[in-house]
């Protein structure tokens, strides 16, 4: 079964949005690592260094969660558009 042009466009849009979400997450993770290094350089003891590392892990975890949320949102958006197009087709309207 061939995909309609709208389905192809929706898939391409979803893929592009997922690539963007991944890029943003990568940037945020790199930023967390740089922040950790700066915080460790300013730290006055092992507790502060450990705190800096813990904060880095938390920032990376948040970035990954935001990426996964965005990917789920993108998939839901694509599916909603696909269902709307199918519904319109079933009702006899142009796609």
Protein Blocks (a to p, Z undefined) as FASTA:
>chain_A
ZZdfklmmmmmmmmmmmmmmmmmmmmmmmmmmmmmmmmmmmpgbfklmmmmmmmmmmmmm
mmmmmmmmmmmmmmmmmmmmmmmmmmmmmnopaZZ
